[in-house]
Amino acid sequence: KVVITYAALNYLPRAVGLAAQIKQALGIEAALAPGKGGVFDVACDGKLVFSKHRDGRYPQEEEIVRALRA
């Protein structure tokens, strides 16, 4: 299960775009979970794949797809 947690209003378009890319590339429906505080995290089966706070930037869609394939 893939979950994208995003800061509620500001990052919704990014989260939706990333979810669409994941669906197109891998055929997986990513769940969207609103959060707070500038969060933009991607987790797969409970394991953090990407964190904007940890990594200091937004993810590239391709890097998330590669990480999920691995």
PyMOL Python script that loads the backbone (N, CA, C, O; Angstrom):
from pymol import cmd

cmd.read_pdbstr("""\
ATOM      1  N   LYS A   1       0.842  -1.179   0.000  1.00  0.00           N
ATOM      2  CA  LYS A   1       0.000   0.000   0.000  1.00  0.00           C
ATOM      3  C   LYS A   1       0.883   1.237   0.000  1.00  0.00           C
ATOM      4  O   LYS A   1       1.791   1.365   0.822  1.00  0.00           O
ATOM      5  N   VAL A   2       0.613   2.143  -0.923  1.00  0.00           N
ATOM      6  CA  VAL A   2       1.357   3.394  -1.039  1.00  0.00           C
ATOM      7  C   VAL A   2       0.489   4.529  -0.496  1.00  0.00           C
ATOM      8  O   VAL A   2      -0.681   4.662  -0.856  1.00  0.00           O
ATOM      9  N   VAL A   3       1.087   5.342   0.377  1.00  0.00           N
ATOM     10  CA  VAL A   3       0.380   6.477   0.961  1.00  0.00           C
ATOM     11  C   VAL A   3       1.219   7.731   0.752  1.00  0.00           C
ATOM     12  O   VAL A   3       2.410   7.757   1.065  1.00  0.00           O
ATOM     13  N   ILE A   4       0.585   8.767   0.221  1.00  0.00           N
ATOM     14  CA  ILE A   4       1.212  10.071   0.073  1.00  0.00           C
ATOM     15  C   ILE A   4       0.568  10.993   1.104  1.00  0.00           C
ATOM     16  O   ILE A   4      -0.630  11.266   1.039  1.00  0.00           O
ATOM     17  N   THR A   5       1.364  11.468   2.046  1.00  0.00           N
ATOM     18  CA  THR A   5       0.882  12.405   3.054  1.00  0.00           C
ATOM     19  C   THR A   5       1.378  13.790   2.658  1.00  0.00           C
ATOM     20  O   THR A   5       2.570  14.001   2.434  1.00  0.00           O
ATOM     21  N   TYR A   6       0.442  14.726   2.576  1.00  0.00           N
ATOM     22  CA  TYR A   6       0.766  16.054   2.059  1.00  0.00           C
ATOM     23  C   TYR A   6       0.144  17.130   2.941  1.00  0.00           C
ATOM     24  O   TYR A   6      -0.882  16.893   3.577  1.00  0.00           O
ATOM     25  N   ALA A   7       0.763  18.319   2.983  1.00  0.00           N
ATOM     26  CA  ALA A   7       0.194  19.447   3.711  1.00  0.00           C
ATOM     27  C   ALA A   7      -1.109  19.834   3.018  1.00  0.00           C
ATOM     28  O   ALA A   7      -1.128  20.149   1.828  1.00  0.00           O
ATOM     29  N   ALA A   8      -2.176  19.804   3.774  1.00  0.00           N
ATOM     30  CA  ALA A   8      -3.556  19.822   3.292  1.00  0.00           C
ATOM     31  C   ALA A   8      -3.844  20.610   2.018  1.00  0.00           C
ATOM     32  O   ALA A   8      -4.175  19.990   1.008  1.00  0.00           O
ATOM     33  N   LEU A   9      -3.743  21.892   2.003  1.00  0.00           N
ATOM     34  CA  LEU A   9      -4.169  22.630   0.817  1.00  0.00           C
ATOM     35  C   LEU A   9      -3.045  22.891  -0.170  1.00  0.00           C
ATOM     36  O   LEU A   9      -3.226  22.715  -1.374  1.00  0.00           O
ATOM     37  N   ASN A  10      -1.908  23.300   0.316  1.00  0.00           N
ATOM     38  CA  ASN A  10      -0.839  23.752  -0.564  1.00  0.00           C
ATOM     39  C   ASN A  10      -0.257  22.667  -1.459  1.00  0.00           C
ATOM     40  O   ASN A  10       0.115  22.950  -2.598  1.00  0.00           O
ATOM     41  N   TYR A  11      -0.169  21.441  -0.974  1.00  0.00           N
ATOM     42  CA  TYR A  11       0.533  20.402  -1.721  1.00  0.00           C
ATOM     43  C   TYR A  11      -0.390  19.391  -2.381  1.00  0.00           C
ATOM     44  O   TYR A  11       0.077  18.393  -2.930  1.00  0.00           O
ATOM     45  N   LEU A  12      -1.678  19.635  -2.336  1.00  0.00           N
ATOM     46  CA  LEU A  12      -2.625  18.700  -2.941  1.00  0.00           C
ATOM     47  C   LEU A  12      -2.350  18.478  -4.431  1.00  0.00           C
ATOM     48  O   LEU A  12      -2.348  17.326  -4.864  1.00  0.00           O
ATOM     49  N   PRO A  13      -2.116  19.527  -5.244  1.00  0.00           N
ATOM     50  CA  PRO A  13      -1.850  19.268  -6.667  1.00  0.00           C
ATOM     51  C   PRO A  13      -0.622  18.385  -6.901  1.00  0.00           C
ATOM     52  O   PRO A  13      -0.636  17.538  -7.795  1.00  0.00           O
ATOM     53  N   ARG A  14       0.434  18.570  -6.111  1.00  0.00           N
ATOM     54  CA  ARG A  14       1.629  17.719  -6.237  1.00  0.00           C
ATOM     55  C   ARG A  14       1.290  16.271  -5.882  1.00  0.00           C
ATOM     56  O   ARG A  14       1.704  15.340  -6.572  1.00  0.00           O
ATOM     57  N   ALA A  15       0.543  16.098  -4.813  1.00  0.00           N
ATOM     58  CA  ALA A  15       0.179  14.748  -4.370  1.00  0.00           C
ATOM     59  C   ALA A  15      -0.674  14.044  -5.417  1.00  0.00           C
ATOM     60  O   ALA A  15      -0.462  12.866  -5.703  1.00  0.00           O
ATOM     61  N   VAL A  16      -1.630  14.757  -5.984  1.00  0.00           N
ATOM     62  CA  VAL A  16      -2.500  14.175  -7.012  1.00  0.00           C
ATOM     63  C   VAL A  16      -1.674  13.805  -8.249  1.00  0.00           C
ATOM     64  O   VAL A  16      -1.867  12.736  -8.828  1.00  0.00           O
ATOM     65  N   GLY A  17      -0.767  14.678  -8.646  1.00  0.00           N
ATOM     66  CA  GLY A  17       0.087  14.402  -9.802  1.00  0.00           C
ATOM     67  C   GLY A  17       0.982  13.194  -9.584  1.00  0.00           C
ATOM     68  O   GLY A  17       1.149  12.366 -10.479  1.00  0.00           O
ATOM     69  N   LEU A  18       1.553  13.098  -8.400  1.00  0.00           N
ATOM     70  CA  LEU A  18       2.414  11.956  -8.088  1.00  0.00           C
ATOM     71  C   LEU A  18       1.601  10.672  -8.048  1.00  0.00           C
ATOM     72  O   LEU A  18       2.052   9.640  -8.545  1.00  0.00           O
ATOM     73  N   ALA A  19       0.418  10.721  -7.469  1.00  0.00           N
ATOM     74  CA  ALA A  19      -0.444   9.531  -7.422  1.00  0.00           C
ATOM     75  C   ALA A  19      -0.792   9.071  -8.837  1.00  0.00           C
ATOM     76  O   ALA A  19      -0.823   7.871  -9.109  1.00  0.00           O
ATOM     77  N   ALA A  20      -1.055  10.018  -9.738  1.00  0.00           N
ATOM     78  CA  ALA A  20      -1.371   9.673 -11.130  1.00  0.00           C
ATOM     79  C   ALA A  20      -0.166   9.033 -11.819  1.00  0.00           C
ATOM     80  O   ALA A  20      -0.317   8.079 -12.582  1.00  0.00           O
ATOM     81  N   GLN A  21       1.022   9.558 -11.548  1.00  0.00           N
ATOM     82  CA  GLN A  21       2.242   8.991 -12.137  1.00  0.00           C
ATOM     83  C   GLN A  21       2.484   7.564 -11.631  1.00  0.00           C
ATOM     84  O   GLN A  21       2.864   6.684 -12.404  1.00  0.00           O
ATOM     85  N   ILE A  22       2.264   7.342 -10.345  1.00  0.00           N
ATOM     86  CA  ILE A  22       2.428   6.003  -9.763  1.00  0.00           C
ATOM     87  C   ILE A  22       1.433   5.032 -10.395  1.00  0.00           C
ATOM     88  O   ILE A  22       1.780   3.898 -10.724  1.00  0.00           O
ATOM     89  N   LYS A  23       0.196   5.492 -10.559  1.00  0.00           N
ATOM     90  CA  LYS A  23      -0.841   4.651 -11.171  1.00  0.00           C
ATOM     91  C   LYS A  23      -0.468   4.300 -12.608  1.00  0.00           C
ATOM     92  O   LYS A  23      -0.600   3.149 -13.026  1.00  0.00           O
ATOM     93  N   GLN A  24      -0.002   5.296 -13.362  1.00  0.00           N
ATOM     94  CA  GLN A  24       0.350   5.072 -14.765  1.00  0.00           C
ATOM     95  C   GLN A  24       1.551   4.141 -14.898  1.00  0.00           C
ATOM     96  O   GLN A  24       1.551   3.241 -15.738  1.00  0.00           O
ATOM     97  N   ALA A  25       2.574   4.355 -14.071  1.00  0.00           N
ATOM     98  CA  ALA A  25       3.819   3.591 -14.207  1.00  0.00           C
ATOM     99  C   ALA A  25       3.736   2.195 -13.607  1.00  0.00           C
ATOM    100  O   ALA A  25       4.311   1.245 -14.139  1.00  0.00           O
ATOM    101  N   LEU A  26       3.006   2.076 -12.480  1.00  0.00           N
ATOM    102  CA  LEU A  26       3.028   0.810 -11.742  1.00  0.00           C
ATOM    103  C   LEU A  26       1.665   0.137 -11.591  1.00  0.00           C
ATOM    104  O   LEU A  26       1.581  -1.007 -11.144  1.00  0.00           O
ATOM    105  N   GLY A  27       0.606   0.842 -11.962  1.00  0.00           N
ATOM    106  CA  GLY A  27      -0.733   0.282 -11.804  1.00  0.00           C
ATOM    107  C   GLY A  27      -1.186   0.213 -10.358  1.00  0.00           C
ATOM    108  O   GLY A  27      -2.068  -0.576 -10.018  1.00  0.00           O
ATOM    109  N   ILE A  28      -0.587   1.036  -9.502  1.00  0.00           N
ATOM    110  CA  ILE A  28      -0.905   1.042  -8.066  1.00  0.00           C
ATOM    111  C   ILE A  28      -1.671   2.311  -7.735  1.00  0.00           C
ATOM    112  O   ILE A  28      -1.271   3.406  -8.131  1.00  0.00           O
ATOM    113  N   GLU A  29      -2.771   2.165  -7.010  1.00  0.00           N
ATOM    114  CA  GLU A  29      -3.527   3.315  -6.518  1.00  0.00           C
ATOM    115  C   GLU A  29      -2.882   3.792  -5.225  1.00  0.00           C
ATOM    116  O   GLU A  29      -2.859   3.060  -4.235  1.00  0.00           O
ATOM    117  N   ALA A  30      -2.359   5.010  -5.227  1.00  0.00           N
ATOM    118  CA  ALA A  30      -1.777   5.582  -4.011  1.00  0.00           C
ATOM    119  C   ALA A  30      -2.871   6.299  -3.231  1.00  0.00           C
ATOM    120  O   ALA A  30      -3.665   7.045  -3.803  1.00  0.00           O
ATOM    121  N   ALA A  31      -2.904   6.069  -1.935  1.00  0.00           N
ATOM    122  CA  ALA A  31      -3.852   6.767  -1.064  1.00  0.00           C
ATOM    123  C   ALA A  31      -3.286   8.137  -0.721  1.00  0.00           C
ATOM    124  O   ALA A  31      -2.081   8.290  -0.521  1.00  0.00           O
ATOM    125  N   LEU A  32      -4.166   9.133  -0.655  1.00  0.00           N
ATOM    126  CA  LEU A  32      -3.763  10.482  -0.281  1.00  0.00           C
ATOM    127  C   LEU A  32      -4.222  10.754   1.142  1.00  0.00           C
ATOM    128  O   LEU A  32      -5.381  10.522   1.486  1.00  0.00           O
ATOM    129  N   ALA A  33      -3.307  11.247   1.966  1.00  0.00           N
ATOM    130  CA  ALA A  33      -3.614  11.518   3.370  1.00  0.00           C
ATOM    131  C   ALA A  33      -3.205  12.951   3.705  1.00  0.00           C
ATOM    132  O   ALA A  33      -2.015  13.267   3.717  1.00  0.00           O
ATOM    133  N   PRO A  34      -4.184  13.824   3.979  1.00  0.00           N
ATOM    134  CA  PRO A  34      -3.822  15.192   4.329  1.00  0.00           C
ATOM    135  C   PRO A  34      -3.083  15.255   5.659  1.00  0.00           C
ATOM    136  O   PRO A  34      -3.396  14.518   6.595  1.00  0.00           O
ATOM    137  N   GLY A  35      -2.097  16.147   5.728  1.00  0.00           N
ATOM    138  CA  GLY A  35      -1.319  16.339   6.953  1.00  0.00           C
ATOM    139  C   GLY A  35      -1.145  17.818   7.221  1.00  0.00           C
ATOM    140  O   GLY A  35      -1.881  18.646   6.686  1.00  0.00           O
ATOM    141  N   LYS A  36      -0.170  18.147   8.049  1.00  0.00           N
ATOM    142  CA  LYS A  36       0.076  19.540   8.441  1.00  0.00           C
ATOM    143  C   LYS A  36       1.564  19.829   8.434  1.00  0.00           C
ATOM    144  O   LYS A  36       2.392  18.922   8.355  1.00  0.00           O
ATOM    145  N   GLY A  37       1.886  21.110   8.519  1.00  0.00           N
ATOM    146  CA  GLY A  37       3.261  21.518   8.757  1.00  0.00           C
ATOM    147  C   GLY A  37       4.208  21.354   7.585  1.00  0.00           C
ATOM    148  O   GLY A  37       5.400  21.121   7.786  1.00  0.00           O
ATOM    149  N   GLY A  38       3.703  21.472   6.362  1.00  0.00           N
ATOM    150  CA  GLY A  38       4.585  21.376   5.204  1.00  0.00           C
ATOM    151  C   GLY A  38       5.026  19.976   4.860  1.00  0.00           C
ATOM    152  O   GLY A  38       6.002  19.792   4.133  1.00  0.00           O
ATOM    153  N   VAL A  39       4.322  18.989   5.369  1.00  0.00           N
ATOM    154  CA  VAL A  39       4.702  17.595   5.137  1.00  0.00           C
ATOM    155  C   VAL A  39       4.443  17.187   3.682  1.00  0.00           C
ATOM    156  O   VAL A  39       3.451  17.595   3.077  1.00  0.00           O
ATOM    157  N   PHE A  40       5.336  16.391   3.146  1.00  0.00           N
ATOM    158  CA  PHE A  40       5.129  15.702   1.870  1.00  0.00           C
ATOM    159  C   PHE A  40       5.935  14.417   1.955  1.00  0.00           C
ATOM    160  O   PHE A  40       7.129  14.395   1.653  1.00  0.00           O
ATOM    161  N   ASP A  41       5.269  13.350   2.369  1.00  0.00           N
ATOM    162  CA  ASP A  41       5.915  12.052   2.576  1.00  0.00           C
ATOM    163  C   ASP A  41       5.287  11.006   1.672  1.00  0.00           C
ATOM    164  O   ASP A  41       4.101  11.071   1.348  1.00  0.00           O
ATOM    165  N   VAL A  42       6.099  10.045   1.273  1.00  0.00           N
ATOM    166  CA  VAL A  42       5.609   8.896   0.520  1.00  0.00           C
ATOM    167  C   VAL A  42       6.053   7.651   1.273  1.00  0.00           C
ATOM    168  O   VAL A  42       7.236   7.478   1.566  1.00  0.00           O
ATOM    169  N   ALA A  43       5.097   6.787   1.582  1.00  0.00           N
ATOM    170  CA  ALA A  43       5.399   5.544   2.290  1.00  0.00           C
ATOM    171  C   ALA A  43       4.812   4.367   1.518  1.00  0.00           C
ATOM    172  O   ALA A  43       3.774   4.485   0.867  1.00  0.00           O
ATOM    173  N   CYS A  44       5.493   3.240   1.603  1.00  0.00           N
ATOM    174  CA  CYS A  44       5.036   2.005   0.974  1.00  0.00           C
ATOM    175  C   CYS A  44       5.050   0.919   2.033  1.00  0.00           C
ATOM    176  O   CYS A  44       6.093   0.618   2.614  1.00  0.00           O
ATOM    177  N   ASP A  45       3.898   0.339   2.280  1.00  0.00           N
ATOM    178  CA  ASP A  45       3.749  -0.704   3.303  1.00  0.00           C
ATOM    179  C   ASP A  45       4.322  -0.258   4.647  1.00  0.00           C
ATOM    180  O   ASP A  45       4.966  -1.036   5.351  1.00  0.00           O
ATOM    181  N   GLY A  46       4.076   1.008   4.989  1.00  0.00           N
ATOM    182  CA  GLY A  46       4.506   1.541   6.278  1.00  0.00           C
ATOM    183  C   GLY A  46       5.951   2.006   6.331  1.00  0.00           C
ATOM    184  O   GLY A  46       6.378   2.558   7.346  1.00  0.00           O
ATOM    185  N   LYS A  47       6.716   1.799   5.264  1.00  0.00           N
ATOM    186  CA  LYS A  47       8.120   2.204   5.235  1.00  0.00           C
ATOM    187  C   LYS A  47       8.247   3.523   4.470  1.00  0.00           C
ATOM    188  O   LYS A  47       7.766   3.644   3.344  1.00  0.00           O
ATOM    189  N   LEU A  48       8.896   4.505   5.087  1.00  0.00           N
ATOM    190  CA  LEU A  48       9.071   5.806   4.469  1.00  0.00           C
ATOM    191  C   LEU A  48      10.008   5.712   3.268  1.00  0.00           C
ATOM    192  O   LEU A  48      11.157   5.289   3.392  1.00  0.00           O
ATOM    193  N   VAL A  49       9.501   6.110   2.112  1.00  0.00           N
ATOM    194  CA  VAL A  49      10.274   6.085   0.878  1.00  0.00           C
ATOM    195  C   VAL A  49      10.889   7.462   0.620  1.00  0.00           C
ATOM    196  O   VAL A  49      12.012   7.572   0.127  1.00  0.00           O
ATOM    197  N   PHE A  50      10.134   8.510   0.964  1.00  0.00           N
ATOM    198  CA  PHE A  50      10.604   9.880   0.756  1.00  0.00           C
ATOM    199  C   PHE A  50       9.956  10.782   1.792  1.00  0.00           C
ATOM    200  O   PHE A  50       8.792  10.600   2.147  1.00  0.00           O
ATOM    201  N   SER A  51      10.722  11.761   2.277  1.00  0.00           N
ATOM    202  CA  SER A  51      10.210  12.772   3.193  1.00  0.00           C
ATOM    203  C   SER A  51      10.780  14.126   2.810  1.00  0.00           C
ATOM    204  O   SER A  51      11.998  14.304   2.768  1.00  0.00           O
ATOM    205  N   LYS A  52       9.905  15.078   2.533  1.00  0.00           N
ATOM    206  CA  LYS A  52      10.362  16.426   2.195  1.00  0.00           C
ATOM    207  C   LYS A  52      11.167  17.028   3.332  1.00  0.00           C
ATOM    208  O   LYS A  52      12.176  17.688   3.088  1.00  0.00           O
ATOM    209  N   HIS A  53      10.746  16.816   4.560  1.00  0.00           N
ATOM    210  CA  HIS A  53      11.489  17.359   5.705  1.00  0.00           C
ATOM    211  C   HIS A  53      12.859  16.700   5.844  1.00  0.00           C
ATOM    212  O   HIS A  53      13.846  17.387   6.108  1.00  0.00           O
ATOM    213  N   ARG A  54      12.933  15.417   5.676  1.00  0.00           N
ATOM    214  CA  ARG A  54      14.207  14.697   5.803  1.00  0.00           C
ATOM    215  C   ARG A  54      15.161  15.049   4.660  1.00  0.00           C
ATOM    216  O   ARG A  54      16.349  15.285   4.878  1.00  0.00           O
ATOM    217  N   ASP A  55      14.617  15.081   3.431  1.00  0.00           N
ATOM    218  CA  ASP A  55      15.452  15.260   2.251  1.00  0.00           C
ATOM    219  C   ASP A  55      15.604  16.722   1.823  1.00  0.00           C
ATOM    220  O   ASP A  55      16.451  17.038   0.988  1.00  0.00           O
ATOM    221  N   GLY A  56      14.782  17.617   2.395  1.00  0.00           N
ATOM    222  CA  GLY A  56      14.923  19.042   2.135  1.00  0.00           C
ATOM    223  C   GLY A  56      14.466  19.511   0.765  1.00  0.00           C
ATOM    224  O   GLY A  56      14.878  20.574   0.300  1.00  0.00           O
ATOM    225  N   ARG A  57      13.618  18.726   0.119  1.00  0.00           N
ATOM    226  CA  ARG A  57      13.141  19.085  -1.222  1.00  0.00           C
ATOM    227  C   ARG A  57      11.922  18.231  -1.560  1.00  0.00           C
ATOM    228  O   ARG A  57      11.568  17.301  -0.836  1.00  0.00           O
ATOM    229  N   TYR A  58      11.300  18.571  -2.671  1.00  0.00           N
ATOM    230  CA  TYR A  58      10.218  17.735  -3.184  1.00  0.00           C
ATOM    231  C   TYR A  58      10.810  16.589  -3.994  1.00  0.00           C
ATOM    232  O   TYR A  58      11.902  16.716  -4.547  1.00  0.00           O
ATOM    233  N   PRO A  59      10.097  15.475  -4.063  1.00  0.00           N
ATOM    234  CA  PRO A  59      10.616  14.356  -4.852  1.00  0.00           C
ATOM    235  C   PRO A  59      10.375  14.571  -6.340  1.00  0.00           C
ATOM    236  O   PRO A  59       9.433  15.256  -6.738  1.00  0.00           O
ATOM    237  N   GLN A  60      11.224  13.986  -7.137  1.00  0.00           N
ATOM    238  CA  GLN A  60      10.966  13.867  -8.567  1.00  0.00           C
ATOM    239  C   GLN A  60      10.084  12.633  -8.741  1.00  0.00           C
ATOM    240  O   GLN A  60      10.316  11.606  -8.101  1.00  0.00           O
ATOM    241  N   GLU A  61       9.081  12.730  -9.597  1.00  0.00           N
ATOM    242  CA  GLU A  61       8.161  11.600  -9.765  1.00  0.00           C
ATOM    243  C   GLU A  61       8.903  10.324 -10.150  1.00  0.00           C
ATOM    244  O   GLU A  61       8.564   9.235  -9.685  1.00  0.00           O
ATOM    245  N   GLU A  62       9.922  10.468 -11.006  1.00  0.00           N
ATOM    246  CA  GLU A  62      10.658   9.294 -11.476  1.00  0.00           C
ATOM    247  C   GLU A  62      11.385   8.592 -10.328  1.00  0.00           C
ATOM    248  O   GLU A  62      11.462   7.364 -10.302  1.00  0.00           O
ATOM    249  N   GLU A  63      11.919   9.369  -9.379  1.00  0.00           N
ATOM    250  CA  GLU A  63      12.652   8.740  -8.283  1.00  0.00           C
ATOM    251  C   GLU A  63      11.707   7.970  -7.363  1.00  0.00           C
ATOM    252  O   GLU A  63      12.094   6.953  -6.788  1.00  0.00           O
ATOM    253  N   ILE A  64      10.485   8.442  -7.223  1.00  0.00           N
ATOM    254  CA  ILE A  64       9.512   7.713  -6.407  1.00  0.00           C
ATOM    255  C   ILE A  64       9.131   6.415  -7.105  1.00  0.00           C
ATOM    256  O   ILE A  64       9.051   5.368  -6.463  1.00  0.00           O
ATOM    257  N   VAL A  65       8.899   6.471  -8.392  1.00  0.00           N
ATOM    258  CA  VAL A  65       8.557   5.260  -9.147  1.00  0.00           C
ATOM    259  C   VAL A  65       9.690   4.248  -9.047  1.00  0.00           C
ATOM    260  O   VAL A  65       9.439   3.063  -8.824  1.00  0.00           O
ATOM    261  N   ARG A  66      10.948   4.700  -9.210  1.00  0.00           N
ATOM    262  CA  ARG A  66      12.104   3.789  -9.076  1.00  0.00           C
ATOM    263  C   ARG A  66      12.164   3.174  -7.679  1.00  0.00           C
ATOM    264  O   ARG A  66      12.405   1.976  -7.536  1.00  0.00           O
ATOM    265  N   ALA A  67      11.948   3.985  -6.660  1.00  0.00           N
ATOM    266  CA  ALA A  67      12.017   3.488  -5.277  1.00  0.00           C
ATOM    267  C   ALA A  67      10.907   2.462  -5.027  1.00  0.00           C
ATOM    268  O   ALA A  67      11.131   1.468  -4.335  1.00  0.00           O
ATOM    269  N   LEU A  68       9.741   2.689  -5.570  1.00  0.00           N
ATOM    270  CA  LEU A  68       8.636   1.740  -5.378  1.00  0.00           C
ATOM    271  C   LEU A  68       8.870   0.447  -6.138  1.00  0.00           C
ATOM    272  O   LEU A  68       8.448  -0.618  -5.687  1.00  0.00           O
ATOM    273  N   ARG A  69       9.528   0.519  -7.269  1.00  0.00           N
ATOM    274  CA  ARG A  69       9.857  -0.710  -8.020  1.00  0.00           C
ATOM    275  C   ARG A  69      10.851  -1.576  -7.256  1.00  0.00           C
ATOM    276  O   ARG A  69      10.800  -2.805  -7.313  1.00  0.00           O
ATOM    277  N   ALA A  70      11.758  -0.912  -6.539  1.00  0.00           N
ATOM    278  CA  ALA A  70      12.831  -1.620  -5.821  1.00  0.00           C
ATOM    279  C   ALA A  70      12.323  -2.274  -4.599  1.00  0.00           C
ATOM    280  O   ALA A  70      13.089  -2.912  -3.877  1.00  0.00           O
TER     281      ALA A  70
END
""", "prot")
cmd.dss("prot")
cmd.show_as("cartoon", "prot")
cmd.util.cbc("prot")
cmd.orient("prot")
